[in-house]
Amino acid sequence: MGTILPLLLAILTSLGLFMIVTSFAVRPSAFMRIRATETGPRLVGMAEGTILHAMLMDISKRIKPEGEDLLNRLRRSGWIYKSLAEFYARRMYSAFLYLVLAVGIRFTLELLIGASMVPLGSAILGTLGAVYGFSLPDRLVNRAIQRRRYRLLKEMGFGLDRIALFLRSGADIADALAHTRDVGLFGKACGRLASSLSMGRSIMEATNDVRHDLPKTPQFDEFLGMVTVAIQKGQSLVEPFQLRGSAMRQQLKLEIIEEGNRAKIKVVLITSVVILLASIIVTILPTLILLTQEGIV
């Protein structure tokens, strides 16, 4: 009971510190909604809806309102969060989760080490955990965008070569794009582009539609520009696509080699640290035991 009480106090204090700041940003009207009924619009409480989810979403918006590009970022990330509401609510859920986790780690260390838990220090640790959890969804969106950008570049090297092969065999650009639809994320973009062209949409509308759903990537924008020029002016894309694809595959090979070298360096460093610690234990620990037995230490 002597350790559970400080733990509960730390969690409550951390939650209180985190919510004090948010309370200044939430207007009373955030807890009310206007609902249309048979007798006309009326003001209703949030108890008639999903109270917790709506409150968390409102508080999250007040703490850190995102810009108008949030919807575009979610779209470019592949909808890692299905809606704006889910993103805002997830920030609060994550904040509370990491708050409890941080205090729980402190509580576990107290049990293992035996040090007394200071409520204020635990509260500060819990508050830091809440701040970290609150910012986590935004970082996850950025990471998802970066992963999709890397995946798009990796697949372009092979997709461009396939498009060039179909163009060399006599297929038009729309058919060549359609036959590349199974080459991952890049292939899906090519398939959508081919479908839009087959439905009679202009090349500008088709490329803009594809571009909005993918991370901003200069290489992919260059590819769309080359397709646009080829359709408008009838230029051949066989040689440009082959050269570009070959260069991108070579770049991918170099990145794989560099990543392998970095992994080897990490393994060597970790092994060296383990050997060093083992050597220290083997050489120093017996000496300390001997000195303790002799009464010197």
SERO-4910 file (N, C-alpha, C, O; in steps of 0.05 Angstrom, whole numbers):
BEGIN
 pado doro    nc1    nc2    nc3   cac1   cac2   cac3    cc1    cc2    cc3    oc1    oc2    oc3
  Met    A     17    -24      0      0      0      0     17     25      0      9     46    -10
  Gly    A     42     22     12     59     45     14     70     53    -13     78     76    -17
  Thr    A     71     35    -32     81     41    -59     59     47    -79     63     61    -98
  Ile    A     36     34    -74     13     39    -93      3     67    -91     -5     79   -111
  Leu    A      1     77    -66     -9    105    -63      8    126    -77     -4    142    -91
  Pro    A     35    126    -74     50    145    -90     47    141   -120     47    160   -135
  Leu    A     43    116   -129     39    110   -158     14    123   -167     13    136   -188
  Leu    A     -8    120   -153    -34    132   -160    -32    162   -160    -42    176   -177
  Leu    A    -18    173   -139    -15    202   -137      1    213   -160     -5    234   -171
  Ala    A     22    198   -168     38    207   -191     22    207   -217     25    226   -232
  Ile    A      6    186   -221    -10    185   -245    -30    208   -246    -34    222   -266
  Leu    A    -44    212   -223    -64    234   -222    -51    261   -225    -62    279   -238
  Thr    A    -28    265   -212    -14    291   -215     -5    296   -243     -7    318   -253
  Ser    A      6    275   -256     15    278   -284     -8    284   -302     -6    302   -319
  Leu    A    -31    270   -298    -54    276   -314    -64    304   -309    -74    318   -327
  Gly    A    -63    312   -283    -72    339   -277    -55    360   -290    -65    380   -301
  Leu    A    -28    357   -288    -10    376   -301    -15    378   -331    -15    400   -343
  Phe    A    -20    355   -343    -25    354   -372    -51    367   -379    -53    381   -399
  Met    A    -72    363   -363    -98    373   -369   -102    403   -361   -119    417   -371
  Ile    A    -85    413   -342    -87    441   -334    -82    459   -358    -96    479   -363
  Val    A    -61    452   -373    -55    468   -397    -77    466   -418    -85    486   -430
  Thr    A    -88    442   -421   -109    439   -441   -135    453   -434   -150    461   -451
  Ser    A   -140    455   -408   -166    466   -399   -168    495   -407   -191    505   -412
  Phe    A   -146    510   -408   -147    538   -416   -154    541   -446   -164    562   -454
  Ala    A   -149    520   -461   -154    522   -490   -182    513   -498   -189    517   -521
  Val    A   -197    500   -481   -222    488   -488   -245    507   -479   -247    513   -455
  Arg    A   -260    516   -498   -283    534   -492   -307    517   -482   -309    493   -490
  Pro    A   -324    528   -466   -348    513   -457   -365    503   -480   -378    482   -478
  Ser    A   -365    518   -502   -381    510   -525   -371    485   -538   -385    472   -553
  Ala    A   -345    477   -531   -334    453   -543   -349    428   -533   -347    407   -545
  Phe    A   -363    431   -510   -377    408   -498   -406    408   -505   -422    392   -494
  Met    A   -414    425   -524   -442    426   -533   -443    423   -563   -424    429   -577
  Arg    A   -466    414   -573   -470    411   -601   -498    420   -609   -517    419   -592
  Ile    A   -502    429   -633   -528    436   -643   -538    413   -660   -525    405   -679
  Arg    A   -561    403   -653   -572    380   -667   -600    387   -678   -616    399   -664
  Ala    A   -605    379   -703   -631    385   -715   -650    363   -707   -645    339   -708
  Thr    A   -674    372   -698   -696    353   -690   -721    361   -705   -721    379   -721
  Glu    A   -743    346   -699   -768    351   -713   -779    379   -706   -793    391   -722
  Thr    A   -772    388   -682   -782    415   -674   -762    437   -680   -766    460   -672
  Gly    A   -741    430   -694   -721    450   -700   -695    445   -686   -693    426   -671
  Pro    A   -674    462   -691   -648    457   -679   -649    463   -649   -663    481   -640
  Arg    A   -634    447   -634   -632    451   -605   -604    445   -596   -590    429   -609
  Leu    A   -596    456   -573   -570    452   -562   -570    428   -544   -586    426   -526
  Val    A   -553    409   -549   -553    384   -534   -525    379   -523   -505    390   -533
  Gly    A   -524    364   -501   -498    357   -489   -485    335   -504   -498    320   -520
  Met    A   -460    331   -499   -445    310   -513   -451    283   -501   -441    263   -512
  Ala    A   -467    282   -480   -475    256   -469   -492    240   -488   -495    216   -486
  Glu    A   -503    254   -508   -519    241   -528   -502    230   -551   -513    218   -569
  Gly    A   -476    234   -549   -458    223   -570   -436    207   -557   -439    198   -534
  Thr    A   -415    204   -571   -391    190   -560   -375    211   -544   -359    225   -555
  Ile    A   -381    211   -518   -370    233   -501   -340    233   -501   -327    253   -507
  Leu    A   -328    210   -493   -300    209   -490   -285    216   -516   -266    232   -516
  His    A   -293    203   -537   -279    207   -563   -281    236   -572   -261    247   -581
  Ala    A   -305    247   -570   -309    275   -579   -293    295   -561   -282    314   -571
  Met    A   -293    290   -535   -278    307   -517   -248    306   -523   -235    327   -524
  Leu    A   -238    282   -526   -209    280   -532   -202    293   -558   -181    306   -561
  Met    A   -219    290   -578   -214    302   -604   -214    333   -602   -197    346   -613
  Asp    A   -233    344   -587   -235    373   -584   -211    383   -569   -199    403   -576
  Ile    A   -203    369   -547   -180    378   -531   -155    377   -548   -138    395   -547
  Ser    A   -152    355   -563   -128    352   -580   -126    375   -601   -104    385   -606
  Lys    A   -149    383   -612   -148    405   -631   -140    431   -618   -126    447   -630
  Arg    A   -150    435   -594   -144    460   -580   -115    462   -572   -103    483   -573
  Ile    A   -104    439   -563    -76    439   -555    -58    446   -578    -41    464   -576
  Lys    A    -61    432   -600    -44    437   -624    -61    433   -649    -62    411   -660
  Pro    A    -73    454   -658    -89    451   -683    -70    448   -707    -50    463   -710
  Glu    A    -76    428   -723    -59    423   -747    -68    442   -770    -90    452   -770
  Gly    A    -50    445   -789    -56    462   -812    -74    448   -831    -82    425   -827
  Glu    A    -80    463   -853    -98    452   -873    -86    429   -888   -100    414   -902
  Asp    A    -59    425   -885    -46    404   -900    -48    377   -886    -37    357   -896
  Leu    A    -61    375   -863    -62    350   -849    -76    329   -865    -67    306   -866
  Leu    A    -98    336   -878   -112    316   -895    -95    307   -917    -95    283   -924
  Asn    A    -79    325   -929    -61    316   -951    -39    298   -940    -31    279   -954
  Arg    A    -29    304   -916     -8    288   -905    -19    259   -899     -5    240   -903
  Leu    A    -43    258   -888    -55    232   -883    -58    216   -909    -54    192   -910
  Arg    A    -67    230   -930    -71    217   -956    -44    207   -967    -42    185   -978
  Arg    A    -23    224   -965      3    216   -976     16    194   -959     33    179   -969
  Ser    A      8    192   -934     18    170   -917      5    143   -922     13    123   -909
  Gly    A    -15    143   -939    -30    118   -944    -52    114   -924    -60     92   -919
  Trp    A    -61    136   -912    -83    136   -892    -75    118   -868    -89     99   -861
  Ile    A    -52    124   -856    -44    110   -832    -65    114   -810    -69     97   -793
  Tyr    A    -78    137   -810   -102    142   -794   -124    148   -814   -121    163   -832
  Lys    A   -147    135   -809   -168    135   -829   -183    161   -832   -196    166   -852
  Ser    A   -180    179   -812   -194    205   -814   -180    225   -796   -163    218   -780
  Leu    A   -188    250   -798   -177    271   -781   -185    266   -752   -169    270   -734
  Ala    A   -210    257   -748   -220    252   -721   -203    230   -707   -197    233   -684
  Glu    A   -196    209   -722   -180    188   -710   -152    198   -703   -141    190   -683
  Phe    A   -141    215   -720   -114    226   -714   -115    243   -689    -97    239   -672
  Tyr    A   -134    261   -686   -136    278   -663   -141    262   -637   -128    267   -617
  Ala    A   -159    243   -639   -165    226   -615   -141    209   -608   -136    204   -584
  Arg    A   -127    198   -628   -105    181   -623    -82    195   -608    -68    183   -592
  Arg    A    -80    221   -612    -59    236   -598    -65    236   -568    -46    233   -552
  Met    A    -90    238   -560    -97    238   -531    -94    210   -520    -85    207   -497
  Tyr    A   -104    190   -534   -101    163   -525    -71    156   -520    -64    144   -500
  Ser    A    -55    164   -540    -26    158   -538    -13    173   -515      4    163   -501
  Ala    A    -22    198   -510    -11    214   -488    -17    200   -461      0    198   -444
  Phe    A    -42    191   -458    -49    178   -432    -34    151   -429    -26    144   -407
  Leu    A    -31    137   -451    -17    111   -450     12    114   -442     21     99   -424
  Tyr    A     26    134   -453     54    137   -447     57    150   -419     77    146   -406
  Leu    A     37    165   -410     37    175   -383     38    152   -363     55    151   -345
  Val    A     19    134   -367     18    111   -349     43     93   -351     53     83   -331
  Leu    A     53     90   -376     77     74   -380    101     86   -366    117     72   -354
  Ala    A    104    112   -368    127    125   -355    126    122   -325    146    115   -313
  Val    A    103    127   -313    101    123   -284    103     94   -276    115     88   -255
  Gly    A     93     76   -294     96     48   -288    125     39   -288    133     22   -271
  Ile    A    141     49   -306    170     43   -307    183     53   -281    200     39   -269
  Arg    A    176     77   -273    187     88   -248    179     70   -224    195     66   -206
  Phe    A    155     61   -224    145     43   -203    160     17   -203    167      6   -182
  Thr    A    166      6   -226    181    -19   -229    209    -16   -219    220    -34   -205
  Leu    A    222      7   -226    249     12   -217    250     14   -186    269      5   -174
  Glu    A    229     25   -175    228     27   -145    227     -1   -133    241     -6   -113
  Leu    A    212    -19   -145    210    -46   -134    237    -60   -137    244    -76   -119
  Leu    A    251    -56   -159    276    -70   -164    299    -58   -148    316    -73   -137
  Ile    A    301    -32   -147    323    -19   -134    318    -14   -105    336    -15    -88
  Gly    A    293     -8    -98    286     -3    -71    287     26    -63    283     33    -40
  Ala    A    291     44    -83    291     73    -78    262     82    -74    243     72    -87
  Ser    A    259    102    -57    232    113    -52    223    130    -76    239    144    -88
  Met    A    197    129    -81    186    144   -104    177    171    -95    160    174    -77
  Val    A    188    192   -107    180    219   -101    157    226   -119    160    225   -143
  Pro    A    134    233   -108    110    238   -125    114    260   -146    106    258   -169
  Leu    A    128    282   -138    132    304   -157    150    295   -180    144    301   -203
  Gly    A    172    281   -174    189    271   -195    175    252   -213    179    252   -238
  Ser    A    159    234   -201    144    215   -218    123    230   -235    117    222   -257
  Ala    A    112    251   -224     92    267   -239    105    280   -263     94    281   -284
  Ile    A    129    291   -258    143    304   -280    150    283   -302    148    288   -326
  Leu    A    159    259   -293    165    238   -312    140    230   -328    142    226   -352
  Gly    A    118    228   -314     93    221   -327     84    243   -347     73    237   -368
  Thr    A     89    268   -340     82    290   -358     98    289   -383     88    294   -405
  Leu    A    124    283   -380    142    280   -403    132    257   -421    133    259   -446
  Gly    A    124    235   -408    113    213   -424     88    221   -439     84    213   -462
  Ala    A     71    237   -426     46    246   -440     53    264   -463     40    262   -484
  Val    A     72    282   -460     80    299   -482     91    283   -506     85    288   -529
  Tyr    A    108    263   -499    119    246   -520     97    231   -534     96    229   -559
  Gly    A     78    219   -519     56    205   -531     38    223   -548     28    214   -569
  Phe    A     34    248   -540     18    266   -555     30    272   -582     15    275   -602
  Ser    A     56    274   -583     69    281   -609     75    256   -626     83    259   -649
  Leu    A     70    232   -615     77    208   -630     61    204   -656     74    198   -676
  Pro    A     35    208   -656     20    204   -681     30    222   -704     31    213   -727
  Asp    A     38    246   -698     48    264   -719     74    253   -730     78    254   -755
  Arg    A     91    243   -713    116    231   -723    111    205   -739    125    200   -759
  Leu    A     91    190   -731     84    166   -746     75    172   -774     81    158   -793
  Val    A     60    194   -777     51    202   -803     75    210   -821     76    202   -844
  Asn    A     93    225   -809    117    232   -825    134    208   -832    144    207   -855
  Arg    A    136    189   -814    152    165   -821    138    148   -842    151    137   -860
  Ala    A    112    147   -841     97    132   -862    101    145   -889    104    132   -910
  Ile    A    101    172   -890    106    186   -915    134    180   -926    138    176   -950
  Gln    A    154    180   -908    181    175   -916    184    146   -926    198    141   -946
  Arg    A    171    127   -913    173     99   -922    160     96   -949    171     81   -966
  Arg    A    137    109   -954    124    106   -980    141    120  -1002    142    111  -1024
  Arg    A    154    142   -995    172    155  -1015    195    137  -1022    202    134  -1046
  Tyr    A    207    124  -1002    230    106  -1008    220     82  -1024    233     73  -1043
  Arg    A    196     72  -1017    185     49  -1032    180     57  -1060    185     41  -1079
  Leu    A    169     80  -1065    163     90  -1092    188     91  -1109    188     83  -1132
  Leu    A    209    103  -1097    234    105  -1112    246     78  -1118    257     73  -1140
  Lys    A    244     59  -1099    256     33  -1103    241     18  -1125    254      4  -1141
  Glu    A    215     21  -1127    200      7  -1147    201     20  -1174    196      7  -1195
  Met    A    207     46  -1175    208     60  -1200    230     48  -1218    227     47  -1242
  Gly    A    253     41  -1206    275     31  -1222    268      6  -1238    277      3  -1261
  Phe    A    251    -11  -1227    242    -35  -1242    218    -29  -1259    215    -40  -1281
  Gly    A    200    -12  -1250    176     -5  -1265    182     10  -1291    169      4  -1311
  Leu    A    201     28  -1290    208     43  -1314    219     24  -1336    214     28  -1359
  Asp    A    235      5  -1327    247    -14  -1346    225    -31  -1359    226    -37  -1383
  Arg    A    204    -38  -1344    182    -54  -1355    166    -37  -1375    158    -47  -1396
  Ile    A    161    -12  -1368    146      6  -1386    162      8  -1412    150      8  -1434
  Ala    A    188     12  -1410    204     15  -1434    203    -11  -1452    203     -8  -1476
  Leu    A    203    -34  -1439    201    -59  -1455    175    -60  -1470    174    -68  -1493
  Phe    A    152    -53  -1457    127    -54  -1471    125    -33  -1493    114    -38  -1515
  Leu    A    137    -10  -1488    137     11  -1509    154      2  -1533    147      7  -1556
  Arg    A    176    -12  -1528    193    -21  -1549    179    -43  -1566    184    -46  -1590
  Ser    A    161    -58  -1553    147    -79  -1567    124    -68  -1584    110    -84  -1598
  Gly    A    119    -42  -1583     98    -30  -1599     73    -21  -1585     55    -10  -1597
  Ala    A     71    -25  -1558     48    -17  -1543     48     14  -1540     69     26  -1539
  Asp    A     24     26  -1537     23     54  -1532     28     59  -1502     30     40  -1486
  Ile    A     29     84  -1494     37     91  -1467     16     82  -1447     23     73  -1425
  Ala    A    -10     83  -1454    -31     75  -1436    -29     45  -1430    -32     36  -1407
  Asp    A    -25     29  -1451    -23      0  -1448      2     -7  -1432      2    -25  -1415
  Ala    A     24      7  -1437     49      1  -1423     46      7  -1393     56     -8  -1376
  Leu    A     32     29  -1387     27     36  -1359      9     15  -1346     13      7  -1323
  Ala    A    -11      6  -1360    -30    -14  -1350    -16    -40  -1343    -23    -54  -1324
  His    A      3    -48  -1359     17    -73  -1355     37    -72  -1332     51    -91  -1326
  Thr    A     40    -48  -1320     59    -45  -1298     45    -42  -1271     57    -36  -1251
  Arg    A     18    -47  -1271      2    -42  -1247     10    -61  -1224      2    -55  -1201
  Asp    A     24    -82  -1229     31   -101  -1207     58    -96  -1195     68   -112  -1179
  Val    A     71    -74  -1202     98    -67  -1192     94    -49  -1167    103    -26  -1167
  Gly    A     82    -60  -1146     80    -46  -1121     65    -19  -1122     46    -16  -1137
  Leu    A     74     -1  -1106     62     26  -1104     64     41  -1130     45     54  -1138
  Phe    A     87     40  -1142     91     53  -1168     73     41  -1189     61     56  -1205
  Gly    A     70     15  -1189     52      2  -1209     23     10  -1205      9     13  -1224
  Lys    A     15     12  -1180    -13     21  -1175    -18     49  -1186    -39     55  -1197
  Ala    A      2     66  -1182     -1     93  -1193     -2     93  -1223    -18    107  -1236
  Cys    A     14     76  -1236     13     73  -1265    -14     62  -1274    -25     71  -1294
  Gly    A    -24     42  -1259    -50     31  -1266    -73     52  -1264    -90     53  -1281
  Arg    A    -72     69  -1243    -92     90  -1241    -89    110  -1263   -109    120  -1274
  Leu    A    -65    116  -1271    -60    135  -1292    -71    124  -1319    -83    138  -1334
  Ala    A    -66     98  -1324    -76     86  -1348   -107     85  -1348   -119     89  -1369
  Ser    A   -119     79  -1325   -148     78  -1324   -160    106  -1329   -180    108  -1343
  Ser    A   -148    126  -1318   -158    153  -1323   -156    161  -1352   -174    174  -1363
  Leu    A   -134    154  -1365   -131    160  -1393   -151    144  -1410   -161    155  -1430
  Ser    A   -156    119  -1403   -175    103  -1418   -204    114  -1416   -220    109  -1434
  Met    A   -210    128  -1394   -236    140  -1390   -239    167  -1403   -260    179  -1401
  Gly    A   -218    176  -1417   -220    201  -1432   -213    226  -1417   -217    248  -1427
  Arg    A   -202    223  -1393   -194    246  -1378   -168    258  -1390   -153    244  -1402
  Ser    A   -164    283  -1386   -140    296  -1396   -116    287  -1380   -119    278  -1358
  Ile    A    -93    289  -1393    -68    280  -1380    -62    296  -1355    -51    286  -1336
  Met    A    -69    322  -1356    -63    339  -1333    -81    331  -1309    -71    329  -1286
  Glu    A   -106    325  -1314   -124    316  -1292   -115    289  -1281   -115    285  -1257
  Ala    A   -107    271  -1299    -98    245  -1290    -73    246  -1274    -71    232  -1253
  Thr    A    -53    261  -1282    -28    263  -1267    -32    277  -1240    -21    269  -1220
  Asn    A    -49    298  -1240    -54    312  -1214    -68    293  -1195    -62    294  -1171
  Asp    A    -86    277  -1205   -101    258  -1187    -82    238  -1175    -84    231  -1151
  Val    A    -63    228  -1191    -44    208  -1181    -24    221  -1162    -17    210  -1141
  Arg    A    -15    245  -1168      5    259  -1153     -5    265  -1124     11    264  -1105
  His    A    -30    271  -1121    -41    279  -1095    -41    257  -1075    -42    262  -1051
  Asp    A    -41    232  -1084    -43    209  -1066    -16    198  -1058    -14    178  -1043
  Leu    A      6    209  -1069     32    198  -1063     50    220  -1051     45    244  -1054
  Pro    A     71    212  -1036     89    231  -1025    102    248  -1046    106    239  -1069
  Lys    A    108    273  -1039    122    290  -1059    150    279  -1065    167    278  -1047
  Thr    A    153    271  -1090    178    259  -1098    187    271  -1125    173    267  -1145
  Pro    A    210    285  -1125    218    297  -1151    221    278  -1174    213    284  -1196
  Gln    A    231    254  -1168    235    234  -1189    208    225  -1201    206    221  -1225
  Phe    A    188    222  -1184    162    214  -1194    149    237  -1209    135    232  -1229
  Asp    A    153    261  -1200    142    284  -1214    155    287  -1242    142    294  -1261
  Glu    A    181    280  -1243    194    281  -1269    183    259  -1288    179    264  -1312
  Phe    A    177    236  -1277    165    214  -1292    137    223  -1303    132    218  -1327
  Leu    A    121    235  -1287     95    245  -1296     98    266  -1317     82    267  -1337
  Gly    A    118    283  -1314    123    304  -1334    131    292  -1361    123    301  -1382
  Met    A    147    271  -1360    156    258  -1385    132    244  -1399    130    245  -1423
  Val    A    114    232  -1383     91    219  -1394     73    240  -1407     61    236  -1429
  Thr    A     70    263  -1394     53    285  -1404     64    294  -1431     49    298  -1450
  Val    A     90    299  -1432    102    309  -1457    100    288  -1479     95    295  -1502
  Ala    A    103    262  -1472    101    241  -1492     73    239  -1504     71    235  -1528
  Ile    A     53    243  -1488     25    241  -1498     18    266  -1514      5    264  -1535
  Gln    A     27    289  -1505     20    314  -1519     36    317  -1545     25    328  -1564
  Lys    A     61    309  -1545     78    314  -1569     86    288  -1583     99    290  -1604
  Gly    A     79    265  -1573     85    240  -1586    115    232  -1585    124    218  -1603
  Gln    A    129    241  -1564    157    234  -1562    161    205  -1552    144    195  -1537
  Ser    A    183    193  -1560    189    166  -1551    201    166  -1523    218    183  -1517
  Leu    A    192    148  -1506    202    146  -1479    218    121  -1473    226    116  -1450
  Val    A    224    106  -1494    238     81  -1490    266     86  -1478    273     75  -1456
  Glu    A    282    101  -1492    309    106  -1482    310    122  -1456    325    114  -1438
  Pro    A    295    144  -1453    295    158  -1427    287    141  -1404    300    142  -1382
  Phe    A    267    124  -1407    258    107  -1385    279     85  -1378    284     79  -1355
  Gln    A    292     74  -1399    313     54  -1394    337     66  -1379    347     55  -1360
  Leu    A    345     90  -1388    368    103  -1374    361    110  -1346    377    106  -1327
  Arg    A    337    122  -1342    329    130  -1315    326    105  -1297    335    105  -1274
  Gly    A    314     84  -1307    310     60  -1291    337     47  -1284    340     38  -1261
  Ser    A    356     46  -1302    382     35  -1297    396     51  -1275    409     40  -1257
  Ala    A    394     78  -1277    407     95  -1257    395     91  -1229    409     91  -1209
  Met    A    368     88  -1228    355     85  -1202    361     57  -1190    364     55  -1166
  Arg    A    363     37  -1206    371     11  -1196    400     11  -1186    406     -2  -1165
  Gln    A    417     25  -1199    445     27  -1190    446     42  -1163    461     34  -1145
  Gln    A    430     63  -1161    429     77  -1136    419     60  -1113    429     61  -1090
  Leu    A    399     43  -1119    388     25  -1099    410      5  -1090    412     -1  -1066
  Lys    A    426     -5  -1109    447    -24  -1102    467    -11  -1083    477    -23  -1064
  Leu    A    474     14  -1089    493     29  -1072    482     33  -1044    497     30  -1024
  Glu    A    456     39  -1042    444     43  -1016    444     17  -1000    448     17   -976
  Ile    A    439     -5  -1014    439    -31  -1000    467    -38   -990    470    -48   -968
  Ile    A    487    -32  -1006    515    -37   -997    522    -19   -973    534    -29   -954
  Glu    A    514      6   -974    520     24   -952    505     16   -927    517     17   -905
  Glu    A    480      7   -930    466     -3   -906    479    -28   -895    480    -30   -870
  Gly    A    489    -46   -912    503    -69   -902    529    -62   -887    535    -74   -866
  Asn    A    543    -42   -897    567    -33   -884    561    -21   -856    575    -25   -837
  Arg    A    539     -5   -855    532      7   -829    524    -15   -809    529    -13   -786
  Ala    A    510    -35   -819    502    -57   -801    527    -72   -791    528    -79   -767
  Lys    A    547    -76   -808    572    -89   -799    585    -72   -777    595    -83   -757
  Ile    A    586    -46   -781    599    -28   -761    584    -30   -734    596    -31   -713
  Lys    A    557    -31   -735    542    -33   -711    547    -59   -696    550    -60   -672
  Val    A    549    -81   -712    555   -107   -699    582   -106   -686    585   -117   -664
  Val    A    602    -95   -700    629    -93   -688    629    -77   -663    642    -84   -643
  Leu    A    615    -54   -662    614    -37   -639    601    -51   -615    611    -51   -593
  Ile    A    578    -64   -621    564    -78   -600    581   -101   -588    582   -105   -564
  Thr    A    594   -116   -606    612   -138   -597    635   -127   -581    642   -139   -561
  Ser    A    646   -105   -589    669    -93   -574    660    -84   -547    675    -88   -527
  Val    A    636    -72   -545    626    -63   -518    622    -87   -500    629    -86   -476
  Val    A    610   -108   -511    605   -132   -495    632   -144   -485    634   -152   -462
  Ile    A    651   -146   -503    677   -157   -495    691   -139   -474    703   -149   -455
  Leu    A    688   -113   -477    700    -94   -458    688    -97   -430    702    -98   -410
  Leu    A    661    -99   -430    647   -102   -404    655   -129   -391    659   -130   -367
  Ala    A    656   -150   -407    664   -176   -396    692   -175   -385    697   -187   -364
  Ser    A    710   -162   -399    738   -160   -390    740   -144   -364    754   -152   -345
  Ile    A    724   -123   -362    724   -107   -337    713   -124   -314    724   -123   -292
  Ile    A    692   -139   -319    681   -156   -297    701   -177   -289    705   -182   -265
  Val    A    714   -190   -308    733   -211   -302    758   -201   -287    768   -214   -269
  Thr    A    767   -177   -294    792   -167   -282    787   -151   -256    803   -153   -237
  Ile    A    767   -135   -255    762   -117   -233    747   -130   -210    753   -126   -187
  Leu    A    726   -146   -217    709   -158   -196    725   -176   -177    721   -173   -153
  Pro    A    742   -194   -186    758   -209   -167    775   -192   -149    778   -198   -125
  Thr    A    786   -171   -160    803   -153   -144    786   -139   -122    796   -137    -99
  Leu    A    762   -130   -129    745   -118   -109    737   -138    -87    736   -131    -63
  Ile    A    732   -163    -95    725   -183    -75    748   -188    -56    745   -190    -32
  Leu    A    772   -190    -67    796   -194    -51    801   -171    -32    807   -176     -9
  Leu    A    798   -147    -42    802   -123    -25    781   -122     -3    787   -114     20
  Thr    A    757   -130     -9    736   -131     11    742   -151     33    737   -146     57
  Gln    A    751   -174     25    758   -195     45    781   -186     62    782   -193     86
  Glu    A    800   -171     51    823   -161     67    815   -138     84    831   -129    101
  Gly    A    792   -127     80    783   -104     97    793    -78     87    790    -57    100
  Ile    A    804    -77     63    814    -52     52    792    -35     42    792    -10     45
  Val    A    772    -47     29    749    -33     18    725    -36     37    704    -26     32
***
